[in-house]
Amino acid sequence: MSNISKLFPVIFYLVAVLISLTSMTRMVEEERVEIGTLKALGYTNTQIILKYVLYALLASVIGGILGMSVGFYLLPYIVWSLYSMLYTIPKFYYTYRLGIGLLGIIIAFICIGGTTIFVANQELKQMPSVLMRPKSPKNGKKIFIEKIKFIWKRLNFSQKVTVRNIFRYKKRALMTIIGIAGCTGLMLTGFGIRDSVVDIPKAQFGDIFKYEIGVALLNTDGLEDIEKYLNENGKIEDYTKICATSGTITNGNGKYDANVFVPEEANQIEKICELLDYIQNEKISLSNEGIIITDKMAEQLEINKGDEVTFIDGDNVNYTFKVDGIVKNHVGHYVYMTKDLYEQNIASYKTNMIMVNTNEITKEEQNEISAKLLEIKGVAAVSIISDLMSTVSDMLNTMNYVVVVLIIASALLAFVVLYNLANINIGERQREIATLKVLGFYDREVDNYINKENLIFTIVGIILGLIFGTLLTGAIIVSIEIDNLKFMQKILPSSYIFSAVITLTFSIAVNYIIHFILKKIDMIASLKSVE
């Protein structure tokens, strides 16, 4: 949660500031006539600039206060409510982090205000008489697609106009694409985090661990009775006796606590867990050449196959082992070794745990077997693997809830970006749109003329956003992993589809809203002479 809170807000903030910069730039450019009038009336450049700087300051302060209220009260309350489903904690204290809020406001004002000053200063370099006339449109230029004859000739008139307009308004196109890409990328990252977390319990306790019940022994006094019960129970498929212990693995780059599994026979390890090479995904067998460790611990200690590590037992005695293999794992750290290797280096072998495989029985039947085992002398505890799976699943579900909040916030930001830039587009081209209406274009044709460009920008932004989101997901997954948990680092195809469809849906919704704005454009007023 701490690492997510450091990464996501930065990207949200950058997208929001980008759109604010565009809005302020457009506002100054739209008010050329007012700026020219004020300058002609004797107002100094500084006084005129201060008008827009004050506007930017008020927007930053008011938006910042509203944002802090949501960020420091509403969102923490939502997250806390979700955590309260799993954990019982007496009271939640809201903290109004004024320092963080003020920093956000100051950065926003520096970015937006600085851009406003720059744009206004550029306009004020011109004479009042020039400012009181609309800015001359850019001269038409040939675009590179026109040089590709076999493509250009196949485009109809409407398509040619659309392509020309896309290259004519490069700044707006770039802002739209970047904004959409950022929002789509954030959405995909939210889905990607969910995908990387949701299947961990099944992967660990269904695919890697093969046993269903673990029986911890106080001593070997009741071992015969336990084996007799397991052999006579038709619901038990088989069982594996192991020596389980724990210790610390180190190589100078850190120390990590690990569970050690030592099967009575080396080939019996396959009955309790799947040892797959973490790179090649091939099965690994235990050997007397060295120990096998799990991948997360190997990554953190920067260990490769063939390196030596130190194992520190409960009595603080050090033993040196060669790493014979590194296997996949998601929850916790584990070390696997043969009985011979254990006895040659650490201590004499002693069975203190039995891993039981059942014949696909129900949870109630597993509980019944657990209760019977606890009645046998020498049994210390019984753990059911499905209970462990539920515990880990509940722990990870809290992150899923937070991811939902991130996805919703990304979707809302996408809508704001699309709507804001669409309005700017109409404001820039009001006379052009009015001219089309005078020439006899129907409302639907005018809609297509404008919305086709927005749709193209959206599609390009979505494609770039999916690429950006894939890279961002990988970076965030690495940063939010805790020491004893390894995420799966995968994004399901459905997540790509959902991210694209949500953004596209908002784009279509904005185009629908824009239809009514276009209908209200006054043809006569828009075409009046500025003289």
C-alpha positions in Angstrom: 0.0 0.0 0.0 2.8 2.4 0.8 4.6 1.8 -2.5 1.3 2.1 -4.4 0.7 5.4 -2.7 4.1 6.7 -4.0 3.7 5.7 -7.6 0.0 6.1 -8.7 -0.6 9.7 -7.5 2.4 10.9 -9.5 1.0 9.6 -12.8 -2.5 10.9 -11.9 -1.0 14.3 -11.1 1.0 14.5 -14.3 -2.0 13.8 -16.4 -4.1 16.3 -14.5 -1.4 19.0 -14.7 -1.1 18.3 -18.5 -4.8 18.9 -19.1 -4.7 22.0 -16.8 -1.8 23.4 -18.9 -3.7 22.9 -22.1 -6.8 24.6 -20.6 -4.9 27.7 -19.4 -3.0 28.0 -22.7 -6.2 27.8 -24.6 -7.9 30.4 -22.3 -5.1 32.9 -22.9 -5.2 32.4 -26.7 -9.0 32.7 -26.8 -8.9 36.0 -25.0 -6.6 37.7 -27.4 -9.2 40.4 -28.1 -9.6 41.2 -24.4 -5.9 41.3 -23.9 -5.5 43.7 -26.8 -8.3 45.9 -25.5 -6.8 46.0 -22.0 -3.4 46.9 -23.5 -4.9 49.6 -25.7 -6.7 51.1 -22.6 -3.3 51.5 -20.9 -3.0 48.5 -18.7 0.6 47.3 -18.3 1.8 43.8 -19.3 2.3 42.9 -15.7 -1.3 43.9 -14.7 -2.7 41.9 -17.6 -0.6 38.8 -16.8 -1.6 39.0 -13.1 -5.2 38.6 -14.2 -4.5 35.1 -15.6 -2.0 34.2 -12.9 -4.6 35.0 -10.3 -7.1 32.7 -12.1 -4.5 29.9 -12.2 -3.8 30.5 -8.5 -7.5 30.3 -7.5 -8.0 27.2 -9.6 -5.0 25.5 -8.0 -6.0 26.5 -4.4 -9.7 25.7 -4.7 -9.0 22.5 -6.6 -6.2 21.6 -4.1 -8.5 22.1 -1.1 -11.3 20.0 -2.7 -8.7 17.4 -3.7 -7.2 17.3 -0.2 -10.7 16.8 1.4 -11.3 13.8 -0.9 -7.8 12.5 -0.6 -7.5 12.8 3.2 -11.0 11.9 4.2 -13.1 10.1 1.6 -10.6 7.7 0.0 -8.9 6.7 3.3 -12.4 6.0 4.6 -13.2 3.8 1.6 -9.9 1.9 2.0 -10.4 1.6 5.7 -13.9 0.2 5.3 -12.5 -2.5 3.0 -9.8 -3.4 5.4 -12.3 -3.6 8.3 -13.9 -6.5 6.5 -10.8 -8.6 7.4 -9.2 -6.9 10.4 -10.6 -5.7 13.7 -9.0 -2.4 14.6 -10.6 -0.1 17.2 -10.7 3.3 15.6 -9.6 5.0 12.4 -7.9 8.4 12.8 -8.1 10.8 9.9 -4.9 12.8 9.3 -5.0 16.0 7.3 -1.5 16.0 5.9 -1.2 19.7 5.2 2.4 19.5 4.1 1.6 17.0 1.3 -1.4 19.0 0.2 0.4 22.3 0.1 3.3 20.7 -1.9 0.7 19.5 -4.5 -0.9 23.0 -4.7 2.5 24.7 -5.1 3.8 22.3 -7.8 0.5 22.7 -9.7 0.6 26.5 -9.5 4.3 26.6 -10.6 3.5 24.4 -13.6 0.2 26.0 -14.6 1.1 29.6 -13.6 4.5 29.4 -15.2 2.9 28.2 -18.5 0.2 31.0 -18.2 2.9 33.7 -17.8 4.9 32.3 -20.7 1.9 32.1 -23.1 0.5 35.6 -22.0 3.9 37.2 -22.4 4.2 35.8 -25.9 0.8 37.3 -26.8 1.6 40.7 -25.2 4.7 41.1 -27.5 2.2 42.0 -30.3 0.6 45.4 -30.9 -3.0 46.0 -29.5 -4.4 46.3 -33.0 -3.0 42.9 -33.9 -4.3 41.3 -30.7 -7.8 42.6 -31.3 -8.0 40.5 -34.4 -8.2 36.7 -34.4 -5.0 34.9 -34.9 -4.4 34.1 -38.6 -4.8 30.4 -39.4 -1.7 28.5 -40.2 -0.9 28.1 -43.9 -1.9 24.8 -45.3 1.0 22.4 -46.0 1.3 19.0 -47.7 1.4 16.2 -45.2 3.6 13.2 -45.7 0.6 10.9 -46.4 -0.1 12.9 -49.5 3.3 11.8 -50.8 2.2 8.2 -50.6 0.1 8.3 -53.7 -1.4 4.8 -53.5 -2.9 5.5 -50.1 -3.9 9.1 -50.6 -5.8 8.4 -53.9 -7.9 5.8 -52.1 -9.2 8.2 -49.4 -12.5 10.0 -50.0 -12.9 13.8 -49.4 -14.1 13.4 -45.8 -11.2 11.1 -45.0 -8.7 13.5 -46.5 -10.1 16.4 -44.5 -9.8 14.3 -41.3 -6.2 13.4 -42.0 -5.3 17.0 -42.8 -7.0 18.3 -39.6 -5.1 15.7 -37.5 -1.8 17.0 -38.7 -3.0 20.6 -38.7 -3.8 20.6 -34.9 -0.7 18.7 -33.8 -0.6 20.2 -30.3 -4.2 19.3 -29.5 -3.7 15.8 -31.0 -0.6 15.2 -28.9 -2.3 16.4 -25.7 -5.3 14.2 -26.3 -3.2 11.1 -27.1 -0.9 11.6 -24.1 -3.9 12.2 -21.8 -5.8 9.1 -23.1 -2.6 7.0 -23.0 -2.0 8.0 -19.4 -5.5 7.2 -18.2 -5.6 3.9 -20.2 -2.2 2.9 -18.8 -3.3 3.6 -15.2 -6.5 1.5 -15.7 -4.5 -1.4 -17.2 -2.1 -1.2 -14.3 -4.9 -1.5 -11.9 -6.3 -4.5 -13.7 -2.7 -5.9 -14.0 -2.1 -5.7 -10.2 -5.4 -7.6 -9.7 -4.4 -10.2 -12.2 -0.9 -10.6 -10.6 -2.5 -11.2 -7.1 -5.8 -13.0 -7.6 -4.4 -16.4 -8.6 -1.5 -16.5 -6.1 -3.4 -18.7 -3.5 -4.3 -21.3 -6.2 -0.8 -21.3 -7.7 0.9 -21.7 -4.3 -1.5 -24.1 -2.5 -2.9 -25.9 -5.6 -0.1 -26.1 -8.2 3.1 -25.9 -6.1 2.0 -27.6 -2.9 0.4 -31.0 -3.7 -0.7 -32.2 -0.2 -4.0 -31.3 1.4 -3.3 -31.9 5.1 -0.2 -31.3 7.2 0.3 -33.2 10.5 2.9 -31.7 12.9 4.3 -34.2 15.5 5.3 -33.6 19.1 7.4 -36.8 19.0 7.5 -40.1 17.2 5.7 -42.0 20.0 2.4 -42.0 18.2 3.8 -42.4 14.7 2.7 -46.0 14.3 -0.9 -45.2 15.4 -1.0 -42.2 12.9 0.3 -44.4 10.0 -2.2 -47.1 10.9 -5.1 -44.6 10.8 -3.9 -43.1 7.5 -3.5 -46.6 5.9 -6.9 -47.8 7.0 -8.8 -44.6 6.0 -10.1 -45.0 2.4 -10.3 -41.3 2.0 -6.5 -41.0 2.2 -4.6 -41.5 -1.1 -1.1 -41.5 0.4 1.2 -39.7 2.8 4.8 -38.5 3.0 7.0 -38.4 6.1 9.4 -35.5 6.3 11.7 -33.7 8.6 10.6 -30.1 8.8 12.7 -27.4 10.4 13.4 -23.7 10.0 16.4 -21.4 9.9 18.0 -18.4 8.2 19.6 -18.2 4.8 22.3 -15.6 4.2 25.2 -14.9 1.9 26.2 -11.4 3.0 23.5 -9.6 1.0 20.8 -10.1 3.7 19.1 -12.6 5.9 15.8 -14.4 5.3 13.9 -16.9 7.4 13.1 -20.1 5.5 11.2 -23.3 6.1 13.2 -26.5 5.4 11.6 -29.7 4.0 13.6 -32.9 4.1 11.7 -35.9 2.7 12.5 -39.5 3.9 13.2 -40.4 0.2 14.4 -37.9 -2.3 11.8 -38.8 -4.9 8.9 -38.5 -2.4 9.2 -34.7 -2.6 7.1 -34.9 -5.8 4.1 -36.0 -3.7 4.1 -32.8 -1.6 5.3 -30.1 -3.9 6.1 -29.3 -7.5 9.7 -28.2 -7.9 9.9 -26.2 -11.2 12.9 -24.2 -12.3 12.0 -20.5 -12.0 13.4 -19.7 -15.5 13.0 -22.8 -17.7 9.9 -24.1 -15.9 11.3 -27.6 -15.9 11.1 -30.2 -13.1 14.0 -30.3 -10.7 15.0 -33.3 -8.6 16.6 -33.3 -5.2 20.3 -34.4 -5.2 23.1 -34.7 -2.7 25.0 -32.0 -4.7 23.3 -29.2 -2.8 20.1 -27.6 -1.7 17.1 -26.2 -3.6 15.8 -22.7 -2.7 12.8 -20.6 -3.8 13.1 -17.8 -6.3 12.1 -14.8 -4.2 14.8 -15.4 -1.7 17.3 -16.1 -4.5 16.4 -12.7 -6.1 16.7 -10.8 -2.9 20.1 -12.4 -2.0 21.3 -12.2 -5.6 21.9 -15.9 -5.6 22.4 -18.0 -8.8 22.6 -21.7 -9.3 26.1 -22.9 -8.1 26.6 -20.2 -5.5 27.2 -21.0 -1.9 24.9 -19.9 1.0 25.0 -20.1 4.8 22.2 -21.8 6.7 21.9 -20.7 10.3 19.8 -23.1 12.5 17.8 -22.4 15.7 20.9 -22.9 17.8 22.8 -20.3 15.8 25.1 -22.8 14.2 26.3 -22.0 10.6 26.3 -24.6 7.8 27.5 -23.9 4.2 25.6 -25.4 1.2 25.9 -25.2 -2.5 22.7 -24.0 -4.3 21.8 -26.8 -6.7 18.6 -25.3 -8.0 16.1 -22.4 -7.8 12.4 -23.1 -8.0 9.2 -21.2 -8.3 7.3 -20.1 -5.2 4.8 -17.3 -4.3 4.2 -17.3 -0.5 7.1 -17.7 2.0 10.6 -18.9 1.6 11.5 -22.6 1.4 14.6 -24.8 1.3 14.6 -28.4 0.1 17.3 -31.0 0.7 17.9 -34.7 0.7 18.0 -36.8 3.9 21.7 -37.7 3.3 22.7 -34.1 2.9 20.8 -33.2 6.0 22.4 -35.9 8.1 25.9 -35.2 6.8 25.8 -31.5 7.6 23.1 -30.7 10.2 21.7 -33.5 12.4 20.3 -37.0 12.4 17.0 -37.3 10.5 13.8 -37.4 12.6 10.3 -37.4 11.2 8.3 -34.5 12.7 5.7 -33.9 10.0 3.5 -35.9 7.7 2.0 -34.5 4.5 -1.3 -36.2 3.6 -2.8 -36.5 0.1 -6.6 -37.2 0.0 -8.9 -38.6 -2.6 -10.7 -35.3 -3.6 -12.8 -35.2 -0.4 -15.0 -32.4 0.8 -14.0 -29.7 3.3 -16.2 -31.4 6.0 -14.4 -34.7 5.5 -11.1 -33.0 5.8 -12.2 -31.4 9.1 -13.3 -34.9 10.3 -9.9 -36.4 9.5 -8.2 -33.4 11.2 -10.3 -34.0 14.4 -9.4 -37.7 14.4 -5.7 -37.1 13.9 -5.7 -34.6 16.8 -7.0 -37.3 19.1 -3.9 -39.5 18.4 -1.0 -39.3 20.9 2.0 -37.3 19.5 0.1 -35.1 17.2 0.9 -31.4 17.9 -1.2 -29.7 15.2 -3.0 -30.3 12.0 -3.2 -27.7 9.2 -5.5 -28.0 6.2 -4.1 -26.5 3.0 -7.5 -25.0 2.0 -7.5 -23.0 5.2 -4.1 -21.6 4.4 -5.3 -20.8 0.9 -8.3 -18.9 2.3 -6.1 -16.9 4.7 -3.7 -15.8 1.9 -6.7 -15.1 -0.4 -8.3 -12.8 2.3 -5.0 -11.0 2.8 -4.6 -10.3 -0.9 -8.3 -9.4 -1.5 -7.7 -6.1 0.4 -5.3 -5.1 -2.4 -8.0 -6.0 -4.9 -10.4 -3.6 -3.3 -7.9 -0.8 -3.5 -7.2 -1.6 -7.1 -10.9 -1.2 -7.8 -10.7 2.4 -6.4 -7.7 3.0 -8.7 -9.5 1.7 -11.8 -12.6 3.9 -11.1 -10.4 7.0 -10.5 -8.5 6.3 -13.8 -11.8 5.9 -15.7 -13.2 9.2 -14.3 -9.9 11.0 -15.2 -10.2 9.6 -18.7 -13.7 11.1 -19.0 -12.5 14.5 -17.8 -9.5 14.4 -20.2 -11.7 13.6 -23.2 -14.5 16.1 -22.3 -12.0 18.9 -21.6 -10.0 18.5 -24.8 -13.2 18.0 -26.9 -14.5 21.4 -25.6 -11.1 23.0 -26.4 -11.3 21.6 -29.9 -14.8 23.1 -30.5 -13.7 26.4 -29.1 -10.7 26.6 -31.4 -12.8 25.7 -34.5 -16.1 27.5 -33.9 -15.9 29.6 -37.0 -14.9 26.6 -39.1 -17.8 24.5 -37.8 -20.2 27.4 -38.4 -18.9 27.7 -42.0 -19.7 24.0 -42.5 -23.2 24.5 -41.3 -23.7 27.5 -43.6 -22.4 25.4 -46.5 -25.2 22.9 -45.9 -23.6 20.2 -43.7 -26.2 18.3 -41.7 -25.8 18.0 -37.9 -24.8 14.3 -38.3 -22.1 15.3 -40.9 -20.7 18.0 -38.6 -20.6 15.4 -35.8 -18.7 13.0 -38.0 -16.4 15.8 -39.1 -15.4 16.5 -35.5 -15.9 13.2 -33.7 -14.0 11.1 -36.2 -10.8 12.9 -35.2 -11.5 12.4 -31.5 -12.1 8.7 -32.1 -8.8 8.4 -34.0 -6.9 10.2 -31.2 -8.7 7.9 -28.6 -7.7 4.7 -30.5 -4.1 5.8 -30.8 -4.1 6.8 -27.2 -5.5 3.5 -26.1 -2.9 1.5 -28.1 0.0 3.6 -26.6 -1.7 3.4 -23.2 -1.9 -0.4 -23.3 1.9 -0.5 -24.0 2.6 2.1 -21.3 0.3 0.2 -18.8 2.1 -3.1 -19.5 5.5 -1.5 -18.7 4.1 0.4 -15.7 2.5 -2.8 -14.3 5.8 -4.6 -14.4 7.6 -1.7 -12.6 4.9 -1.4 -9.9 4.6 -5.2 -9.3 8.3 -5.3 -8.6 8.1 -2.3 -6.2 5.0 -3.4 -4.2 6.1 -7.0 -3.5 6.8 -7.7 0.1 9.8 -9.9 1.3 7.9 -13.2 1.6 5.5 -12.7 -1.3 6.1 -13.0 -5.1 3.5 -11.8 -7.5 2.8 -13.6 -10.7 3.4 -10.6 -13.0 0.8 -11.2 -15.6 -2.0 -9.3 -17.3 -4.9 -11.3 -18.6 -6.2 -10.6 -22.2 -9.6 -9.6 -20.6 -7.8 -6.7 -18.7 -6.5 -5.3 -22.0 -10.0 -5.5 -23.4 -11.7 -3.9 -20.4 -9.2 -1.0 -20.3 -9.7 -0.3 -24.0 -13.5 -0.7 -23.9 -13.9 1.6 -20.9 -11.9 4.3 -22.5 -13.6 3.9 -25.8 -17.0 4.0 -24.0 -16.2 7.3 -22.4 -15.0 8.6 -25.8 -18.4 7.7 -27.4 -20.2 9.2 -24.4 -18.3 12.5 -24.8 -19.0 12.5 -28.5 -22.7 12.2 -27.7 -22.5 15.2 -25.3 -20.5 17.2 -27.9 -23.4 16.6 -30.4 -25.6 19.0 -28.4 -22.8 21.5 -28.0 -22.3 21.6 -31.8 -26.0 22.1 -32.4 -26.0 25.2 -30.3 -23.2 26.9 -32.3 -24.7 30.2 -33.8 -23.8 30.3 -37.4 -24.4 34.0 -37.8 -22.5 35.1 -34.7 -19.6 32.9 -35.6 -19.3 34.3 -39.1 -19.6 38.0 -38.2 -16.7 40.1 -39.3 -14.3 41.0 -36.6 -14.0 44.5 -38.0 
